[in-house]
Amino acid sequence: AVSGLDKEPDLVHMEAHTPDGNVQYVTCRAQMCSEANRNYPFRGYIDISSLVVQDDYIFIQVRL
C-alpha cells in the first residue's frame, strides 16, 4: 500500500499460482491472508508477472 493513496493500507495484491499451472489475481488483508479470506476480484486467469499496481489503478494481462 502507498501511504496517502491507498484507501486500505493493509490490502495485499498478488498473483497466485494454481495447482494446474495457471495464475489468478488475488487480494487479501495482510494480517488475514488465509485461503478462506482471499478475494478473487477477477475470476479468470492472468498472464504470469502481469500484475501492476500503479497509483489508483491495477493492471493485469488477461489470458485468452
CHARMM internal coordinates of N, CA and C (Angstrom, degrees):
IC EDIT
DIST 1 N 1 CA 1.4457
DIST 1 CA 1 C 1.5285
ANGL 1 N 1 CA 1 C 109.18
DIST 1 C 2 N 1.3108
ANGL 1 CA 1 C 2 N 115.07
DIHE 1 N 1 CA 1 C 2 N 149.91
DIST 2 N 2 CA 1.4584
ANGL 1 C 2 N 2 CA 121.01
DIHE 1 CA 1 C 2 N 2 CA 178.46
DIST 2 CA 2 C 1.5251
ANGL 2 N 2 CA 2 C 107.89
DIHE 1 C 2 N 2 CA 2 C -106.71
DIST 2 C 3 N 1.3205
ANGL 2 CA 2 C 3 N 116.46
DIHE 2 N 2 CA 2 C 3 N 122.08
DIST 3 N 3 CA 1.4552
ANGL 2 C 3 N 3 CA 121.42
DIHE 2 CA 2 C 3 N 3 CA -178.43
DIST 3 CA 3 C 1.5258
ANGL 3 N 3 CA 3 C 110.48
DIHE 2 C 3 N 3 CA 3 C -59.12
DIST 3 C 4 N 1.3389
ANGL 3 CA 3 C 4 N 116.59
DIHE 3 N 3 CA 3 C 4 N 130.13
DIST 4 N 4 CA 1.4480
ANGL 3 C 4 N 4 CA 121.88
DIHE 3 CA 3 C 4 N 4 CA -179.55
DIST 4 CA 4 C 1.5152
ANGL 4 N 4 CA 4 C 114.43
DIHE 3 C 4 N 4 CA 4 C 86.52
DIST 4 C 5 N 1.3085
ANGL 4 CA 4 C 5 N 117.70
DIHE 4 N 4 CA 4 C 5 N -15.82
DIST 5 N 5 CA 1.4699
ANGL 4 C 5 N 5 CA 121.43
DIHE 4 CA 4 C 5 N 5 CA -179.77
DIST 5 CA 5 C 1.5160
ANGL 5 N 5 CA 5 C 112.08
DIHE 4 C 5 N 5 CA 5 C -106.22
DIST 5 C 6 N 1.3131
ANGL 5 CA 5 C 6 N 116.45
DIHE 5 N 5 CA 5 C 6 N -49.71
DIST 6 N 6 CA 1.4562
ANGL 5 C 6 N 6 CA 120.83
DIHE 5 CA 5 C 6 N 6 CA -174.39
DIST 6 CA 6 C 1.5181
ANGL 6 N 6 CA 6 C 111.14
DIHE 5 C 6 N 6 CA 6 C -80.03
DIST 6 C 7 N 1.3200
ANGL 6 CA 6 C 7 N 116.15
DIHE 6 N 6 CA 6 C 7 N 133.53
DIST 7 N 7 CA 1.4619
ANGL 6 C 7 N 7 CA 121.80
DIHE 6 CA 6 C 7 N 7 CA 178.03
DIST 7 CA 7 C 1.5208
ANGL 7 N 7 CA 7 C 111.14
DIHE 6 C 7 N 7 CA 7 C -72.33
DIST 7 C 8 N 1.3145
ANGL 7 CA 7 C 8 N 116.32
DIHE 7 N 7 CA 7 C 8 N -28.95
DIST 8 N 8 CA 1.4591
ANGL 7 C 8 N 8 CA 121.87
DIHE 7 CA 7 C 8 N 8 CA -179.39
DIST 8 CA 8 C 1.5312
ANGL 8 N 8 CA 8 C 108.25
DIHE 7 C 8 N 8 CA 8 C -119.62
DIST 8 C 9 N 1.3285
ANGL 8 CA 8 C 9 N 118.24
DIHE 8 N 8 CA 8 C 9 N 92.44
DIST 9 N 9 CA 1.4625
ANGL 8 C 9 N 9 CA 121.14
DIHE 8 CA 8 C 9 N 9 CA -172.09
DIST 9 CA 9 C 1.5262
ANGL 9 N 9 CA 9 C 115.17
DIHE 8 C 9 N 9 CA 9 C -65.72
DIST 9 C 10 N 1.3193
ANGL 9 CA 9 C 10 N 118.05
DIHE 9 N 9 CA 9 C 10 N -15.68
DIST 10 N 10 CA 1.4629
ANGL 9 C 10 N 10 CA 119.92
DIHE 9 CA 9 C 10 N 10 CA -179.41
DIST 10 CA 10 C 1.5323
ANGL 10 N 10 CA 10 C 112.59
DIHE 9 C 10 N 10 CA 10 C -105.79
DIST 10 C 11 N 1.3334
ANGL 10 CA 10 C 11 N 117.51
DIHE 10 N 10 CA 10 C 11 N 12.63
DIST 11 N 11 CA 1.4598
ANGL 10 C 11 N 11 CA 120.85
DIHE 10 CA 10 C 11 N 11 CA -179.47
DIST 11 CA 11 C 1.5280
ANGL 11 N 11 CA 11 C 110.21
DIHE 10 C 11 N 11 CA 11 C -82.46
DIST 11 C 12 N 1.3234
ANGL 11 CA 11 C 12 N 116.21
DIHE 11 N 11 CA 11 C 12 N 129.17
DIST 12 N 12 CA 1.4578
ANGL 11 C 12 N 12 CA 122.95
DIHE 11 CA 11 C 12 N 12 CA -179.39
DIST 12 CA 12 C 1.5252
ANGL 12 N 12 CA 12 C 108.50
DIHE 11 C 12 N 12 CA 12 C -107.31
DIST 12 C 13 N 1.3282
ANGL 12 CA 12 C 13 N 117.03
DIHE 12 N 12 CA 12 C 13 N 132.57
DIST 13 N 13 CA 1.4642
ANGL 12 C 13 N 13 CA 123.34
DIHE 12 CA 12 C 13 N 13 CA 175.40
DIST 13 CA 13 C 1.5233
ANGL 13 N 13 CA 13 C 106.78
DIHE 12 C 13 N 13 CA 13 C -107.94
DIST 13 C 14 N 1.3292
ANGL 13 CA 13 C 14 N 117.61
DIHE 13 N 13 CA 13 C 14 N 132.94
DIST 14 N 14 CA 1.4628
ANGL 13 C 14 N 14 CA 118.93
DIHE 13 CA 13 C 14 N 14 CA -178.49
DIST 14 CA 14 C 1.5185
ANGL 14 N 14 CA 14 C 112.24
DIHE 13 C 14 N 14 CA 14 C -153.03
DIST 14 C 15 N 1.3118
ANGL 14 CA 14 C 15 N 114.08
DIHE 14 N 14 CA 14 C 15 N 162.66
DIST 15 N 15 CA 1.4557
ANGL 14 C 15 N 15 CA 122.18
DIHE 14 CA 14 C 15 N 15 CA 171.44
DIST 15 CA 15 C 1.5258
ANGL 15 N 15 CA 15 C 106.96
DIHE 14 C 15 N 15 CA 15 C -98.92
DIST 15 C 16 N 1.3129
ANGL 15 CA 15 C 16 N 116.82
DIHE 15 N 15 CA 15 C 16 N 126.58
DIST 16 N 16 CA 1.4630
ANGL 15 C 16 N 16 CA 121.18
DIHE 15 CA 15 C 16 N 16 CA 179.97
DIST 16 CA 16 C 1.5211
ANGL 16 N 16 CA 16 C 108.88
DIHE 15 C 16 N 16 CA 16 C -112.40
DIST 16 C 17 N 1.3240
ANGL 16 CA 16 C 17 N 116.00
DIHE 16 N 16 CA 16 C 17 N 127.55
DIST 17 N 17 CA 1.4566
ANGL 16 C 17 N 17 CA 121.53
DIHE 16 CA 16 C 17 N 17 CA 178.45
DIST 17 CA 17 C 1.5279
ANGL 17 N 17 CA 17 C 109.43
DIHE 16 C 17 N 17 CA 17 C -86.08
DIST 17 C 18 N 1.3176
ANGL 17 CA 17 C 18 N 116.03
DIHE 17 N 17 CA 17 C 18 N 131.11
DIST 18 N 18 CA 1.4642
ANGL 17 C 18 N 18 CA 121.33
DIHE 17 CA 17 C 18 N 18 CA -179.98
DIST 18 CA 18 C 1.5272
ANGL 18 N 18 CA 18 C 109.39
DIHE 17 C 18 N 18 CA 18 C -89.27
DIST 18 C 19 N 1.3262
ANGL 18 CA 18 C 19 N 117.95
DIHE 18 N 18 CA 18 C 19 N 160.97
DIST 19 N 19 CA 1.4658
ANGL 18 C 19 N 19 CA 120.63
DIHE 18 CA 18 C 19 N 19 CA -179.94
DIST 19 CA 19 C 1.5373
ANGL 19 N 19 CA 19 C 113.39
DIHE 18 C 19 N 19 CA 19 C -59.13
DIST 19 C 20 N 1.3321
ANGL 19 CA 19 C 20 N 117.65
DIHE 19 N 19 CA 19 C 20 N -26.67
DIST 20 N 20 CA 1.4634
ANGL 19 C 20 N 20 CA 119.88
DIHE 19 CA 19 C 20 N 20 CA -179.44
DIST 20 CA 20 C 1.5347
ANGL 20 N 20 CA 20 C 113.13
DIHE 19 C 20 N 20 CA 20 C -88.51
DIST 20 C 21 N 1.3445
ANGL 20 CA 20 C 21 N 117.48
DIHE 20 N 20 CA 20 C 21 N 8.86
DIST 21 N 21 CA 1.4544
ANGL 20 C 21 N 21 CA 121.07
DIHE 20 CA 20 C 21 N 21 CA 174.22
DIST 21 CA 21 C 1.5198
ANGL 21 N 21 CA 21 C 115.74
DIHE 20 C 21 N 21 CA 21 C 93.10
DIST 21 C 22 N 1.3163
ANGL 21 CA 21 C 22 N 118.24
DIHE 21 N 21 CA 21 C 22 N 3.39
DIST 22 N 22 CA 1.4609
ANGL 21 C 22 N 22 CA 121.34
DIHE 21 CA 21 C 22 N 22 CA 177.48
DIST 22 CA 22 C 1.5234
ANGL 22 N 22 CA 22 C 110.26
DIHE 21 C 22 N 22 CA 22 C -89.20
DIST 22 C 23 N 1.3352
ANGL 22 CA 22 C 23 N 116.14
DIHE 22 N 22 CA 22 C 23 N 172.62
DIST 23 N 23 CA 1.4659
ANGL 22 C 23 N 23 CA 121.70
DIHE 22 CA 22 C 23 N 23 CA -179.69
DIST 23 CA 23 C 1.5204
ANGL 23 N 23 CA 23 C 108.34
DIHE 22 C 23 N 23 CA 23 C -130.01
DIST 23 C 24 N 1.3412
ANGL 23 CA 23 C 24 N 116.58
DIHE 23 N 23 CA 23 C 24 N 136.75
DIST 24 N 24 CA 1.4551
ANGL 23 C 24 N 24 CA 122.43
DIHE 23 CA 23 C 24 N 24 CA 177.87
DIST 24 CA 24 C 1.5193
ANGL 24 N 24 CA 24 C 110.17
DIHE 23 C 24 N 24 CA 24 C -123.98
DIST 24 C 25 N 1.3398
ANGL 24 CA 24 C 25 N 115.86
DIHE 24 N 24 CA 24 C 25 N 152.15
DIST 25 N 25 CA 1.4628
ANGL 24 C 25 N 25 CA 122.53
DIHE 24 CA 24 C 25 N 25 CA 173.87
DIST 25 CA 25 C 1.5288
ANGL 25 N 25 CA 25 C 107.69
DIHE 24 C 25 N 25 CA 25 C -85.47
DIST 25 C 26 N 1.3449
ANGL 25 CA 25 C 26 N 116.54
DIHE 25 N 25 CA 25 C 26 N 126.47
DIST 26 N 26 CA 1.4615
ANGL 25 C 26 N 26 CA 122.15
DIHE 25 CA 25 C 26 N 26 CA -174.79
DIST 26 CA 26 C 1.5255
ANGL 26 N 26 CA 26 C 108.96
DIHE 25 C 26 N 26 CA 26 C -132.22
DIST 26 C 27 N 1.3375
ANGL 26 CA 26 C 27 N 116.14
DIHE 26 N 26 CA 26 C 27 N 143.34
DIST 27 N 27 CA 1.4586
ANGL 26 C 27 N 27 CA 121.12
DIHE 26 CA 26 C 27 N 27 CA 171.17
DIST 27 CA 27 C 1.5177
ANGL 27 N 27 CA 27 C 109.06
DIHE 26 C 27 N 27 CA 27 C -126.43
DIST 27 C 28 N 1.3251
ANGL 27 CA 27 C 28 N 115.85
DIHE 27 N 27 CA 27 C 28 N 152.95
DIST 28 N 28 CA 1.4576
ANGL 27 C 28 N 28 CA 121.02
DIHE 27 CA 27 C 28 N 28 CA 174.80
DIST 28 CA 28 C 1.5236
ANGL 28 N 28 CA 28 C 108.56
DIHE 27 C 28 N 28 CA 28 C -164.76
DIST 28 C 29 N 1.3042
ANGL 28 CA 28 C 29 N 116.08
DIHE 28 N 28 CA 28 C 29 N 165.51
DIST 29 N 29 CA 1.4648
ANGL 28 C 29 N 29 CA 122.47
DIHE 28 CA 28 C 29 N 29 CA 175.54
DIST 29 CA 29 C 1.5283
ANGL 29 N 29 CA 29 C 108.42
DIHE 28 C 29 N 29 CA 29 C -78.40
DIST 29 C 30 N 1.3055
ANGL 29 CA 29 C 30 N 117.28
DIHE 29 N 29 CA 29 C 30 N 138.77
DIST 30 N 30 CA 1.4639
ANGL 29 C 30 N 30 CA 121.55
DIHE 29 CA 29 C 30 N 30 CA -176.02
DIST 30 CA 30 C 1.5296
ANGL 30 N 30 CA 30 C 112.28
DIHE 29 C 30 N 30 CA 30 C -56.38
DIST 30 C 31 N 1.3228
ANGL 30 CA 30 C 31 N 117.49
DIHE 30 N 30 CA 30 C 31 N -36.84
DIST 31 N 31 CA 1.4662
ANGL 30 C 31 N 31 CA 120.53
DIHE 30 CA 30 C 31 N 31 CA -176.86
DIST 31 CA 31 C 1.5294
ANGL 31 N 31 CA 31 C 112.85
DIHE 30 C 31 N 31 CA 31 C -81.71
DIST 31 C 32 N 1.3368
ANGL 31 CA 31 C 32 N 117.31
DIHE 31 N 31 CA 31 C 32 N -18.53
DIST 32 N 32 CA 1.4682
ANGL 31 C 32 N 32 CA 120.48
DIHE 31 CA 31 C 32 N 32 CA -174.82
DIST 32 CA 32 C 1.5245
ANGL 32 N 32 CA 32 C 110.12
DIHE 31 C 32 N 32 CA 32 C -133.78
DIST 32 C 33 N 1.3085
ANGL 32 CA 32 C 33 N 117.55
DIHE 32 N 32 CA 32 C 33 N 62.08
DIST 33 N 33 CA 1.4585
ANGL 32 C 33 N 33 CA 119.73
DIHE 32 CA 32 C 33 N 33 CA -174.47
DIST 33 CA 33 C 1.5307
ANGL 33 N 33 CA 33 C 112.27
DIHE 32 C 33 N 33 CA 33 C -101.13
DIST 33 C 34 N 1.3133
ANGL 33 CA 33 C 34 N 116.15
DIHE 33 N 33 CA 33 C 34 N 42.64
DIST 34 N 34 CA 1.4644
ANGL 33 C 34 N 34 CA 119.56
DIHE 33 CA 33 C 34 N 34 CA 176.26
DIST 34 CA 34 C 1.5269
ANGL 34 N 34 CA 34 C 108.86
DIHE 33 C 34 N 34 CA 34 C -80.30
DIST 34 C 35 N 1.2891
ANGL 34 CA 34 C 35 N 117.13
DIHE 34 N 34 CA 34 C 35 N 167.86
DIST 35 N 35 CA 1.4709
ANGL 34 C 35 N 35 CA 121.90
DIHE 34 CA 34 C 35 N 35 CA -179.81
DIST 35 CA 35 C 1.5286
ANGL 35 N 35 CA 35 C 111.53
DIHE 34 C 35 N 35 CA 35 C -56.14
DIST 35 C 36 N 1.3144
ANGL 35 CA 35 C 36 N 116.53
DIHE 35 N 35 CA 35 C 36 N -38.11
DIST 36 N 36 CA 1.4703
ANGL 35 C 36 N 36 CA 120.86
DIHE 35 CA 35 C 36 N 36 CA -178.36
DIST 36 CA 36 C 1.5251
ANGL 36 N 36 CA 36 C 112.68
DIHE 35 C 36 N 36 CA 36 C -68.57
DIST 36 C 37 N 1.3281
ANGL 36 CA 36 C 37 N 117.98
DIHE 36 N 36 CA 36 C 37 N -25.08
DIST 37 N 37 CA 1.4606
ANGL 36 C 37 N 37 CA 121.73
DIHE 36 CA 36 C 37 N 37 CA -176.50
DIST 37 CA 37 C 1.5251
ANGL 37 N 37 CA 37 C 113.93
DIHE 36 C 37 N 37 CA 37 C -100.65
DIST 37 C 38 N 1.3149
ANGL 37 CA 37 C 38 N 117.99
DIHE 37 N 37 CA 37 C 38 N 4.66
DIST 38 N 38 CA 1.4629
ANGL 37 C 38 N 38 CA 120.47
DIHE 37 CA 37 C 38 N 38 CA -179.03
DIST 38 CA 38 C 1.5232
ANGL 38 N 38 CA 38 C 111.23
DIHE 37 C 38 N 38 CA 38 C -81.40
DIST 38 C 39 N 1.3262
ANGL 38 CA 38 C 39 N 115.25
DIHE 38 N 38 CA 38 C 39 N 145.79
DIST 39 N 39 CA 1.4608
ANGL 38 C 39 N 39 CA 122.18
DIHE 38 CA 38 C 39 N 39 CA 176.30
DIST 39 CA 39 C 1.5285
ANGL 39 N 39 CA 39 C 108.92
DIHE 38 C 39 N 39 CA 39 C -113.35
DIST 39 C 40 N 1.3078
ANGL 39 CA 39 C 40 N 115.37
DIHE 39 N 39 CA 39 C 40 N 144.67
DIST 40 N 40 CA 1.4604
ANGL 39 C 40 N 40 CA 122.18
DIHE 39 CA 39 C 40 N 40 CA 178.62
DIST 40 CA 40 C 1.5273
ANGL 40 N 40 CA 40 C 107.75
DIHE 39 C 40 N 40 CA 40 C -119.10
DIST 40 C 41 N 1.3602
ANGL 40 CA 40 C 41 N 117.58
DIHE 40 N 40 CA 40 C 41 N 84.05
DIST 41 N 41 CA 1.4650
ANGL 40 C 41 N 41 CA 120.37
DIHE 40 CA 40 C 41 N 41 CA -175.97
DIST 41 CA 41 C 1.5243
ANGL 41 N 41 CA 41 C 113.65
DIHE 40 C 41 N 41 CA 41 C -62.48
DIST 41 C 42 N 1.3248
ANGL 41 CA 41 C 42 N 117.12
DIHE 41 N 41 CA 41 C 42 N -25.48
DIST 42 N 42 CA 1.4612
ANGL 41 C 42 N 42 CA 122.44
DIHE 41 CA 41 C 42 N 42 CA 177.30
DIST 42 CA 42 C 1.5159
ANGL 42 N 42 CA 42 C 106.78
DIHE 41 C 42 N 42 CA 42 C -124.40
DIST 42 C 43 N 1.3016
ANGL 42 CA 42 C 43 N 117.47
DIHE 42 N 42 CA 42 C 43 N 115.36
DIST 43 N 43 CA 1.4705
ANGL 42 C 43 N 43 CA 121.55
DIHE 42 CA 42 C 43 N 43 CA -171.65
DIST 43 CA 43 C 1.5212
ANGL 43 N 43 CA 43 C 114.72
DIHE 42 C 43 N 43 CA 43 C -74.19
DIST 43 C 44 N 1.3190
ANGL 43 CA 43 C 44 N 117.35
DIHE 43 N 43 CA 43 C 44 N -18.44
DIST 44 N 44 CA 1.4663
ANGL 43 C 44 N 44 CA 119.56
DIHE 43 CA 43 C 44 N 44 CA -178.81
DIST 44 CA 44 C 1.5194
ANGL 44 N 44 CA 44 C 112.26
DIHE 43 C 44 N 44 CA 44 C -82.31
DIST 44 C 45 N 1.3187
ANGL 44 CA 44 C 45 N 115.07
DIHE 44 N 44 CA 44 C 45 N -173.04
DIST 45 N 45 CA 1.4579
ANGL 44 C 45 N 45 CA 121.28
DIHE 44 CA 44 C 45 N 45 CA 177.53
DIST 45 CA 45 C 1.5161
ANGL 45 N 45 CA 45 C 109.77
DIHE 44 C 45 N 45 CA 45 C -96.92
DIST 45 C 46 N 1.3354
ANGL 45 CA 45 C 46 N 115.65
DIHE 45 N 45 CA 45 C 46 N 154.43
DIST 46 N 46 CA 1.4560
ANGL 45 C 46 N 46 CA 121.28
DIHE 45 CA 45 C 46 N 46 CA 179.19
DIST 46 CA 46 C 1.5254
ANGL 46 N 46 CA 46 C 109.29
DIHE 45 C 46 N 46 CA 46 C -123.49
DIST 46 C 47 N 1.3364
ANGL 46 CA 46 C 47 N 115.57
DIHE 46 N 46 CA 46 C 47 N 165.29
DIST 47 N 47 CA 1.4652
ANGL 46 C 47 N 47 CA 120.25
DIHE 46 CA 46 C 47 N 47 CA 176.03
DIST 47 CA 47 C 1.5194
ANGL 47 N 47 CA 47 C 110.07
DIHE 46 C 47 N 47 CA 47 C -73.09
DIST 47 C 48 N 1.3193
ANGL 47 CA 47 C 48 N 116.77
DIHE 47 N 47 CA 47 C 48 N 147.25
DIST 48 N 48 CA 1.4564
ANGL 47 C 48 N 48 CA 122.68
DIHE 47 CA 47 C 48 N 48 CA 178.61
DIST 48 CA 48 C 1.5243
ANGL 48 N 48 CA 48 C 109.43
DIHE 47 C 48 N 48 CA 48 C -62.06
DIST 48 C 49 N 1.3183
ANGL 48 CA 48 C 49 N 116.38
DIHE 48 N 48 CA 48 C 49 N 136.33
DIST 49 N 49 CA 1.4698
ANGL 48 C 49 N 49 CA 124.93
DIHE 48 CA 48 C 49 N 49 CA 177.89
DIST 49 CA 49 C 1.5231
ANGL 49 N 49 CA 49 C 113.55
DIHE 48 C 49 N 49 CA 49 C 62.42
DIST 49 C 50 N 1.3197
ANGL 49 CA 49 C 50 N 117.79
DIHE 49 N 49 CA 49 C 50 N 27.46
DIST 50 N 50 CA 1.4669
ANGL 49 C 50 N 50 CA 120.03
DIHE 49 CA 49 C 50 N 50 CA -179.96
DIST 50 CA 50 C 1.5283
ANGL 50 N 50 CA 50 C 113.17
DIHE 49 C 50 N 50 CA 50 C -99.73
DIST 50 C 51 N 1.3224
ANGL 50 CA 50 C 51 N 118.17
DIHE 50 N 50 CA 50 C 51 N -8.52
DIST 51 N 51 CA 1.4660
ANGL 50 C 51 N 51 CA 121.42
DIHE 50 CA 50 C 51 N 51 CA -178.17
DIST 51 CA 51 C 1.5259
ANGL 51 N 51 CA 51 C 110.48
DIHE 50 C 51 N 51 CA 51 C -73.82
DIST 51 C 52 N 1.3354
ANGL 51 CA 51 C 52 N 115.47
DIHE 51 N 51 CA 51 C 52 N 123.69
DIST 52 N 52 CA 1.4641
ANGL 51 C 52 N 52 CA 121.74
DIHE 51 CA 51 C 52 N 52 CA 177.05
DIST 52 CA 52 C 1.5229
ANGL 52 N 52 CA 52 C 107.84
DIHE 51 C 52 N 52 CA 52 C -134.18
DIST 52 C 53 N 1.3206
ANGL 52 CA 52 C 53 N 117.28
DIHE 52 N 52 CA 52 C 53 N 126.84
DIST 53 N 53 CA 1.4608
ANGL 52 C 53 N 53 CA 122.44
DIHE 52 CA 52 C 53 N 53 CA 174.49
DIST 53 CA 53 C 1.5219
ANGL 53 N 53 CA 53 C 106.39
DIHE 52 C 53 N 53 CA 53 C -108.55
DIST 53 C 54 N 1.3425
ANGL 53 CA 53 C 54 N 116.15
DIHE 53 N 53 CA 53 C 54 N 118.36
DIST 54 N 54 CA 1.4596
ANGL 53 C 54 N 54 CA 120.90
DIHE 53 CA 53 C 54 N 54 CA -178.11
DIST 54 CA 54 C 1.5178
ANGL 54 N 54 CA 54 C 109.31
DIHE 53 C 54 N 54 CA 54 C -135.24
DIST 54 C 55 N 1.3126
ANGL 54 CA 54 C 55 N 116.20
DIHE 54 N 54 CA 54 C 55 N 114.53
DIST 55 N 55 CA 1.4586
ANGL 54 C 55 N 55 CA 122.85
DIHE 54 CA 54 C 55 N 55 CA -178.38
DIST 55 CA 55 C 1.5325
ANGL 55 N 55 CA 55 C 109.56
DIHE 54 C 55 N 55 CA 55 C 54.53
DIST 55 C 56 N 1.3232
ANGL 55 CA 55 C 56 N 117.91
DIHE 55 N 55 CA 55 C 56 N -121.00
DIST 56 N 56 CA 1.4647
ANGL 55 C 56 N 56 CA 122.37
DIHE 55 CA 55 C 56 N 56 CA -178.64
DIST 56 CA 56 C 1.5179
ANGL 56 N 56 CA 56 C 113.22
DIHE 55 C 56 N 56 CA 56 C -89.07
DIST 56 C 57 N 1.3271
ANGL 56 CA 56 C 57 N 117.70
DIHE 56 N 56 CA 56 C 57 N 7.16
DIST 57 N 57 CA 1.4656
ANGL 56 C 57 N 57 CA 120.74
DIHE 56 CA 56 C 57 N 57 CA -171.47
DIST 57 CA 57 C 1.5187
ANGL 57 N 57 CA 57 C 112.23
DIHE 56 C 57 N 57 CA 57 C -120.05
DIST 57 C 58 N 1.3299
ANGL 57 CA 57 C 58 N 113.94
DIHE 57 N 57 CA 57 C 58 N 147.83
DIST 58 N 58 CA 1.4569
ANGL 57 C 58 N 58 CA 121.92
DIHE 57 CA 57 C 58 N 58 CA 175.12
DIST 58 CA 58 C 1.5288
ANGL 58 N 58 CA 58 C 106.29
DIHE 57 C 58 N 58 CA 58 C -122.70
DIST 58 C 59 N 1.3291
ANGL 58 CA 58 C 59 N 115.54
DIHE 58 N 58 CA 58 C 59 N 126.44
DIST 59 N 59 CA 1.4513
ANGL 58 C 59 N 59 CA 121.01
DIHE 58 CA 58 C 59 N 59 CA -179.68
DIST 59 CA 59 C 1.5195
ANGL 59 N 59 CA 59 C 109.37
DIHE 58 C 59 N 59 CA 59 C -115.82
DIST 59 C 60 N 1.3306
ANGL 59 CA 59 C 60 N 115.78
DIHE 59 N 59 CA 59 C 60 N 136.10
DIST 60 N 60 CA 1.4573
ANGL 59 C 60 N 60 CA 122.32
DIHE 59 CA 59 C 60 N 60 CA 173.03
DIST 60 CA 60 C 1.5180
ANGL 60 N 60 CA 60 C 108.43
DIHE 59 C 60 N 60 CA 60 C -138.53
DIST 60 C 61 N 1.3140
ANGL 60 CA 60 C 61 N 115.79
DIHE 60 N 60 CA 60 C 61 N 149.65
DIST 61 N 61 CA 1.4599
ANGL 60 C 61 N 61 CA 120.79
DIHE 60 CA 60 C 61 N 61 CA 174.28
DIST 61 CA 61 C 1.5184
ANGL 61 N 61 CA 61 C 107.51
DIHE 60 C 61 N 61 CA 61 C -97.63
DIST 61 C 62 N 1.3061
ANGL 61 CA 61 C 62 N 116.14
DIHE 61 N 61 CA 61 C 62 N 121.29
DIST 62 N 62 CA 1.4633
ANGL 61 C 62 N 62 CA 121.44
DIHE 61 CA 61 C 62 N 62 CA -176.71
DIST 62 CA 62 C 1.5255
ANGL 62 N 62 CA 62 C 110.71
DIHE 61 C 62 N 62 CA 62 C -83.93
DIST 62 C 63 N 1.3157
ANGL 62 CA 62 C 63 N 115.30
DIHE 62 N 62 CA 62 C 63 N 137.27
DIST 63 N 63 CA 1.4653
ANGL 62 C 63 N 63 CA 119.81
DIHE 62 CA 62 C 63 N 63 CA 175.92
DIST 63 CA 63 C 1.5101
ANGL 63 N 63 CA 63 C 109.76
DIHE 62 C 63 N 63 CA 63 C -78.21
DIST 63 C 64 N 1.2980
ANGL 63 CA 63 C 64 N 116.54
DIHE 63 N 63 CA 63 C 64 N 137.45
DIST 64 N 64 CA 1.4669
ANGL 63 C 64 N 64 CA 121.44
DIHE 63 CA 63 C 64 N 64 CA 177.11
DIST 64 CA 64 C 1.4944
ANGL 64 N 64 CA 64 C 111.75
DIHE 63 C 64 N 64 CA 64 C -101.72
END
COOR INIT
IC SEED 1 N 1 CA 1 C
IC BUILD
